[in-house]
Amino acid sequence: MAADIAEQPAGYARLLQPAYADPIAEVAAAIAARRPRHVVFTARGTSDHAALYAAYLTEIRLGLPAGLASPSAVTLFGARPDLRDALVVGVSQSGGSPDLAEVLAVAREQGALTVAVTNTPESPLAAAAELTVDIAAGHERAVAATKTYTAELLALLMLVEGIRAGDGTLPSDERAALDALPGLADRVLADPTAAELAPRYRFAARLVTTGRGYGYPTARETALKLMETSYLPALAFSGADLLHGPLAMTDPDVPVLAVVGSGPGGTAMRDVLRRLGERRADVLAIGAGAAAIGAGPAGPAAVTGPAAVIGVPDVDERYAPLLDILPAQQLALALALARGEDPDAPRGLAKVTSTR
């Protein structure tokens, strides 16, 4: 897991090379030419969080309605939704789950344009799709997905922005910003703060993660990594949903990991942090917006700011998930080791999970 985490900057650089970026641009141009009216993503596990990120991108950047499919509607209940004029995207690192391949096969039969986003271009998912995007992450050794997740994020970002451009070609300023990501990721991974904070949560009985907008998929993926590697019950909520009831369970004994960017989603988290402060929750804030807040007392005497902060470089909020997740992965790894667990061999889990 440590090796996979460390390889992510190189993975960003590889995916941005013409050998992989040009085929993504061709897929984006083909999608743009078909002019889909709405977009449906289908995925499981970690890839589901990448798909959620892509759904935000699609609605914000393309102005198209987007959502996540329920594979069981097709595989268990035999649904055959009318998907004419739709783009259906399957996201899976292995491409081996039968239910996702079946969703894409049915969607294609129902008139949708189908795309597989996968680390395994020869997989059943890719065979079922009309178009394929190779995320080029290379072999991932650990069961808990790390580098395949961020490769999915970057590939989906390049795909959506290529569709927005119309011909798949990214504007020069966009391309320059993406080219800076490998170096920024190296900087984030060189920061020891996440590993140093792990002992703080060694004896936690449960944990909450939260974020808004582009930060919400990061919160969900962080919760999954903590559950997979440390067997720590972790509940993920959007910042808005947290205030609609679950806030009541937070207190000084329930750590909260908050993803706080510097854009609109991060700004919306300020009130969430204030309310958590009123509950005196133990908050770890991750993100460029978190760095601006700082740790320690904030506001009225009865309210405290985050107990700890992990700052990341300030980038466009669309790119932030590619950086914010890195210290969260490091935290999950270090916490598993601190709790005496083996993060490379989570109990009961396999690299490829087949579901129907």
N, C-alpha and C positions, 0 to 999 in steps of 0.2 A: 504493500500500500504506500509506503514511504517513497519507493522508487517511482511508482505511477504518479504520485502527486508531483514529484520533482520534475517529471518529464513534460508537464503541461506547457511551459513556455515554448519549448521546442515544438510541441504539437501545434500551438498557435502559428508559429512561423511556417511549419510545413504546410498547413492547410491554406495559408495565404500565398504559397508558391503557385505559379501558373499551372503546374501539373494537376493541381486539385482545384484551384480557384477558377480556372477557365471552364471545366465541366460544370461547376456550380452555376457559373454565369450562363451557360447554355441552357441548363434546366430552368433558370429564372426567366430567360427570354422566351422559352417555350410556354411557360405558364402565363407570362404577360400577354402573349399572343392569343391565348385561349380566353382571356378576360373572365375568370371565374367570378361568380356573384357572391359566394361565401366560401369559407374554409373550415374544414373539420380535421382535427388532429386525433390520432389514436396512438396510444402508448401505454406502457406499464412501468411501475417502479420509478427508478431514477429518470428514465426517459420521459415519463409523464410530466416531470417537473420541467424538463427542457421543452416539452410541447406546450406547457402552460406559459412559459416565457415567450414562445413563438406566437401564441394566441394574443398576448398583449401587444407584441410587435405588429401583428397583422392588423389588429383593430386600430392601433394608434398611427402606424406608418402607412398602411394601405387603405384605411377607411372601409375595410370589409368586415362583416360579421364573422366571428370565429368562435369555435368552441371545441371541447374535448368529447369525443365519442364514448359511448359505453359499449365496449366490444360485446358484452353478453347479450345486448339487445339483438345482435346479429347471430352470435354463435349458439346461444341457449334458447332464445325465443323466436328465432327465425325471421326477424324483422328484415324488410327489404325497403329501406327508405328511398324516396325519390331524390337522387343526388345529381340530377342534370344541372349543369352550370356550376357544379361544386368542385373545389379542389380538396382532395382527401390525402392527408400526409400521415404516413406511418413512421414513427420514430422508435428505433430499437437498436441498441449497441450490437446485439447478436443477430437480430433479424430472424430468430429461431422460434419465437412463440407462435403456436398455430393460430391463436385467436386473432392476432394482429394481421397475419397473412390472409386469413379468411375475410376480415373486414375490408382489406384492400381489394381482394378478389371480387367480393360482392359489390363494393362501391364502383369498381370498374364496369361490372355488368350493368349497374344502374345508371351509367352514363357519366360518372365522375372522371376527372383527370386525377390520376393517382401517382403519388411520389413516395418512395422509400428513402428515409434518411437513416443510414446504418453504417456500422463499422465493418460489416461483412457483405460486400457487394454480391457475393454468390449465394446469399441466404434465400430461404423461401419468401421472406418479405420482399426482397428485391425482385424475385421472379414474378411475384404477384402484381407488382407495380408497373406502370407505363414508363416512369422515369425514376432514376436512382441518383442519390447524392451520397458519395463516399466521404465519411468524416475523417478518414485517414489517421486515426488515433494510434494505430499499431496494436500489438498484442497487449492486453491488460491482464496482469498477473493476479492481482488481488480480486477477491470476490466482490467486495464493495467497490462500486464504480466511482472513479474520480476523473481520470483523464478522458474517458469516453463521454462523460457528462459535459465537460467544458467544450470538447470537440463538437458535440451536438449543438451546444449553444452558439458557437461561432459559425458553424455551417448554416444553421437556421437564420442567424443574423445576416450572413452574406446572401442567403437565398431571398429573404424578404426585401433587403435593400436592392438586390438585383432586379426583383420584380417591380419595385417602385421606380427604378430607373427606366424600365421598359425594355431595354435591350440586354439586361444582365450586367452591364458595365457599371462599376461603382464610381461615383464622382471622385475626383482627385483628393478632395479634402477628407472624404470618407475613407478612402484607401490609406491615406497618410495616418489617420487616427488608428486604423486597424493595425497598420505596420508597427505602431508604437506599443501594442499590447504585449508582445513577448517580453520586451524589456521591463515593462511595468509589472508583469507577472513575476519576473525574476526578483524584483524589489520586494514584492509582497511576501514571497516565499522565504526571503532572507530575514524577515522580521521574526524574532523568536517569541514574540508576545503570546501567541496562541498556545504554544507548548508550555510556556511559563505559567499560564493561567490554568492549565488542566488540573493541577492538584486542588485548586479551589472548589472544583465540582466533583471531586473523587467520590464523595459520600452522598451526592444528591440522589434522592429517591425518584424524582421526576423533574422534567424541565419543559419549558414552553419556548417556542420560537415564533417570531412574528416579523412581518414586513408588509409593505404596500407596493402596489404597482410592480415594477420590475424586480423589486426586492422580495416579493412574496414567494416566487419559485425558489429563491435562495433559502428562505426560511424553511420551506417544506423539504428541500433537499438536505439541509442541515439536520433537521429532525430525523429524517430517514437514516443518515449516516450514523447518528448517535445511537439509534435503536439497533442498527445492524452490527455495530462494532463494540458497543459498551452494554447493550441490552438495557439501555436506560429509557424508560417510557418518556417519549417526547411528543408533545402535542403542538402542531403548527396551525397558526391562525393568521389571517390577514389582520393588519392593525385595526381595521374597521370592525371586523367580526369579533376581535378580542374585546372590544368595548361593549359589544352586545351580549354580555353575560359571562363569558369565560374569565373576564378580569377578576371576578369575585374569588376565584381560586388562587390568585397570586398573593404571595406574602413573602416575608424575608426568607422562608425556607424553600421557596420554589424559584429557582433561577430562571431568568428570562433572557434569551438571546434575541436581540432586536437588530434587524438589518436596516440601516439608516443611510440612504443615499443623499446626494446633494441636489437632486431634482425635485419635481412635484411629489413623487412618492415619499422621498425622505422628509420633505417639509411636512407632509401629512402625518408623519410619525411623531412629530414634536408633541402633539397633544397626547398621543399614546404614551410617550415617555413621561409626560407630566402626570398622567393618571397612574402609571406604574409607580412613580415616585411617591404619590399619595398613599399607595399601598405598601410603601417601603420594600418593594420587590428588589431582589438582587439582580440588577440588569447588566448584561454584557452587550455593548453596542458595537456593531461592526459596520464599517463603511466610511465614505468620505464625509458624509453628514455627521457621523458619530464623532469623527475627529474634530469637527468644528464645535461640537457641544462640549467635549472634554468630560473627564470623570470627576466625581466629587460633588459637593453641594451646588445646587442650582435653584434659583427662585426663592420662594418663601421658606422660612426656616423649617417648616413641617415637611417640605418636599426635598428629596435628594435626587441628584442626577445619576447617570449610570455609575455603577460601582467600578466598572472597568471598560476600557475602550480599545478597540483595535482599528486603527486608521488605515485606509488604503488610498492610493492616488485618486485625485478628483478627475473623473472622466465623464463624458456624456452618459447620462443615466442608462441608455440602452446598452452600453458596454460594461457597466458596473457589475452585473452578475458574473462576468468572466474573471473579475478580480475579487469580489466579496466572498465568493465560495471558497477561495483558496485557504484563508486562515480558518474557516469553519472546518474544512477537511483536516487541516493540521490539528485542530482542537480535538476532533473526533478520534484521530489516530493516537494522540498523546493521552487522551482521557482513557481510551481502551487499555493502553499499556499501564497507566497509573492504577487502574482497577484490576490489574492482573489478568486481562483478557488477551486473546490473540486476534488482532484485527484482520489478519490474513486468512483466518479460517473461522468465520462466524458459524456458530452451531446451527445446523439445520438448513443451511443455505448452499446453493450451487450457483456457478457463474451464469448458466442459462436456465431460466425458469419457464417451463411449458405450461400454459394455461389454456382453458377452453372457454 
